[in-house]
Amino acid sequence: MRTDGRVSANTIAIAYDDKDFAEFLPYLKTLYGVAWHFTRDTRRAEMLIEKALVASVAEKHAADAPFKPKMALLSALREAYIQSEHAGWRAPARS
């Protein structure tokens, strides 16, 4: 795990396997569309999607109530976007 608070791909692979993410695959196109609408930047949209996927899998494992994957993904994406805005992270300006 990195010391700057981000989770490395190896840590994610150890904590969760492919089966954990399979439930979310049908929603990736929708998730990407929303993320791109938020950011207007491909790289940043992909980073937000990664954060949303990891947060949603973690929420799925912690959920006591029935789990709704699409709602969890969109909520996690929104939260990741808000956190990135509060952190002052901006995509490079286009020329």
N, C-alpha and C positions, 0 to 999 in steps of 0.2 A: 504494500500500500504506500502511496506517496505521502509525503509529509505536508503537502499544500492543501490537503482536504479532499482531493480527488481520488477516486477509486480506480485502480489499474485494471486492465482487462484480465490479468491473471487472477486477481482477487475475485472478480465477478465469475470467472470460469470455475473457480473452486467452490464458491458459495451456491451457485445455481448451474443447472445443466440445460441442455437444449429443450427438454420437455417443459421447463418453466416458462420459456419464451414462446413456445409453439402456440399457445392460446392467443397471443397478441398479433401473430402474423397477418390475419385477415384485415387488421386495422392500420397497417403500416402506410398504405397509400393515403388514407385519410389523415393520419398523423403527420405525414410529410407535408401535405397540402396546408394544414393549419400552421405547422411550424414555419413553412416558407412564407405564409401570409404574415405571420408575426414579424419575421426577420428580414425578408427579401434578400436572403443570403443563403446559398446552398450549404456552405461549410457550417455556418452557425445553426441552421435548421437541423443538420445531421447531429450536431453536438447536443442540441436540446432533445432530440429524439432518443439518443443514447441515455441521457439522464432520466427521461420519462420512462423508458423501458425498465431500467434498473429500479427506479422508485416503485413502479407498478408491480414488479415481481416481488419486491420486498413487502409491499402492502398486501399482495395476494397471500403471502405466507403468514402474515400477521392478522388477517381478517377473521373476525368471528361471524360476521353476517354474510349472506350470499354475496359473492364477488361479481361485479360487472366490469369486464375487462375494458370495454371501450370508454366507459365513464372514468375508470381509473387512469387510463392512458391520457385522456384529454385533460383531466385535472392535474396530473403530474406534469404534463407539458406546459400548462399554464403557469404552474408554480415554478418550474425551471426557468421559464421566460421572465417572470417577475423577479426572481432572484438574480438573473443575469443583468437585468436592467438596474436593480438596486446596487449591484456590485460595480456598476459603471462600465461594464464590458460592452464595447461597441464594435461592430464590424468595420473593417477599413473602408474609408470613403472611396467611392468609385470616381474615376476621372472621365 
